[in-house]
């Protein structure tokens, strides 16, 4: 089912957006803000998602440097650019762009620190004008906090990881393998992963890195192998336990 999730590792952060739903829905994505910041975005439908990705790309490319992090006023510049875009383009009055934007990034003033900022754009007013119905939107912004696990959507395994498992005590490479365990076996795993899953990692050593399809396929295969070994081990344990009773 569709979801977005952020998982804090001991040595970085994992971003995940899954649109494998079977209903053709695609409303979440992972995007780069800079080499030191990434974001999870969630919208109501695929058309809104594509519109948001385009406007974000324009805003980021015109205002953010590759090396910028949260200490450089990155959030304020992104928001100012988005607000200017919405004000200058009249189409947003009749076709409002509502979304959830979760930015996770480094803050060089707090060495080794990762923080996340919650931003939502929502409709606050509807007006009937001579030109038809128009909408007024406003941003809800929460102050940055130490980055933790984030989850929005539907996925039993990922929801459990985000809410119960102390991921911050696990390394990035371990969490990367845990994520594909939430996926069902697929005869066309390459096509399914390419169209339905987005993953990225953020670390102080490597910065923000979006994973390519082949890396996702490799993780998927490792997860399936780990799952098989776990089931085999549990079956062997059950057999031995029964023989001793």
N, C-alpha and C positions, 0 to 999 in steps of 0.2 A: 504494500500500500504506500501511497505517497508520504514522504516525511522529509524534514530537514533536521540535522543533528550536529552538534558540536561536542567533541569529547576531549577533555583535558588529559594529556599524557604527562608522564614524569619529565619528558624532554621536549614537549611541544604541544601541538594541538592538531586534531583531525576534524576536517569539515566533510559532511556527507549530505548529499541530496539524492533521494531516490524517487523516481517517477514511474517505477515498475508497478502498475496498478491493474492492468488489464482493461481499463476503461478509456485509455487514450489520454488520460489527464497528465498534464505536465505543468506544474505550478511552482516548483522550487528549483533553486540553482545555487552553485558555488561560484563566486566571482573574486578576481584579484582586485585589490584596491592599490596596493603597492607591494614591493618585495618584502615588506615587514607587516603587512595587514591583509586580511582576507575578509570575506563576508558571506553570510547565508542570506538568501532572499526568498520570500514566500509571497505569492499573490493568489488571487482567486481563480485564475484560469491561465491557459497558455498564451492567449493574446496579450494579457496584462504582463505576463512574464517577459515576453519578447520586447514589449514596449519599455519596460523597466530596464532590461539589460542594455538596450540601445542608449537610453538617456543616461544611465550610469556610466557607460563607456565614454560618452561625450564629456560628462562632468569630470570624471577621473582624469582623462587624458589632457584636459585643459587646465586642471588645477593642482594635480598631485604629482610629485616627483617620485621616482622609483624607490628612493631611499627614505621617504617620509614614514614616520610612525605616529603614534597617538600624541607624542610630545610636540609635534610640529603643527598643531591646530588642524590636523587632517579632518576631523569630524566637522568642525565649523566650516571648512572650505567646501566639503562635499555638500553639506546642507545648504550653504549659500548658493552654490551652483544649481542645485535641484530647485530651490525656491525661485531663482531667477528664470530657469527654464519653464516652470509652471506659470509664472506671471506673464512671460513674453509670448508664449504659445497659447492662443485662445482655445485650441481644441481640448485642453485639459478641463475647461469649464463644463463642456458637454460630455466629455468622456474622461472622467476623473481616474487618475492612476493611484489606486490604493495598494499598500504593500506593507510587509514587515521586513526590516533590514537589520541584521545583527552583525555588527562589525567587530571582529576580534583581531587584536594586534599587539605589537610590542610597544613598550614605553621605555625609551632609553634612559629616562630620568629615574626609573625604578629598575635597576639591573636585574635581568632574568625574569622580569614581570610580564605577564600577558594579561590584557584587560579586554572586556567586551562592553559594547555600548548598544542599547536597545533603542531602535528608532521605528516609529510606525507613522504612516501617512493615512489618514482616514477622512471620510466625509463628515463634516460637522453641520452643514446646512444645505437645504435644497431650495432653489428659487424658481418661481415661474416668471419668465420674462417674455418680451415680444418675440424673441428669437427661439423660445422654447424653454425647456427646463435646464437650469444650470446648477452646478454644484460648487460648494466651497469646501476645501480640504485644509487640514492643519496637521502639523507634526507633533507627535508625542515623543519626547526624548527623555530617557533616563540617564543619570550620571554614570560614568564608567565605573565598573566594579571588577575585581579580580576575575579572570575568565574561569568559568566552571563548565559543567556539562549542560547542554541545551538540547531540548527536544520539542518539536512541534509536528504532529501528524499521527500516523498509525503504523506501528511496527513493534510487535511484542518484544523481540530480542533487543533491538536498539533502544527501545524505551526502558527496558530493564538496565542496559548498560549505562544509560544516561542518568537514571534515577537511583539505582541501587549499587552498582559496582563502583568501587573507588578507583576509577580509571586513572586518576592523577598519580597513582602508585605504579602504573604499568607503562612500559616504553611504547613509543610510537609504533614500532614494528609489530608489537603484539596486538595493539588495537586495530591496526590495518587488517590483520587476519580475522579478527573477531567480527568485523562489520559484514563481510560476505556470508557469514553464517546465517544472516537474516534472509538471504535470498534462496528461493527454491531452485532445484536443479532445472537446467534449461538445455534443450538439445542445441540451441543456437546461442551459446553463452556469449560469444563475441558480439553478436548483434544486439543481444539483450543488454549487455553491460554498456556498450557504446551509446545506446539510445536512452537507457534508463537510469544509469548511475553516474554521479559525479562525486569524486573524492579529491581532497587536497590536504596537504600537511603544511604546518608552519612551525619552524624551529629557529633557534638563534643561529645555528650553524648554516642551514641551507635556505633559510627564508621561506617564502610562500612557494609551494610547488603543486601545480595541478597534475594529477596522475593521468597518464595516457591509457588508452584502452588495453594495450598489451600488459601493462602493469596490473590493471584491474583483473584481467584474465588470470594472470599468475597468482594473484591473491585469492581469487575464487577457487582455483585448483588446490592451493594449499589449505584453504578452509574446508573444502570437501574431503581432503585427505585426513585432516585433523578430526573432522566429524566422524569419518569411518573408523578411525583408530579408537576414538572415544567409545563409540557404540560397540566395537569388537571387545574392548577392554571391559565394558560393563556386562556384556553377555558372558565373557569368560568368568568374571567375578560371580555372577549369578549362578552359573553352572557349578563352580567350586563350592559355593555356599550351600547349594541344594544337596550336593554329594556328601557334605559333612553333617547333614541333619538326619 
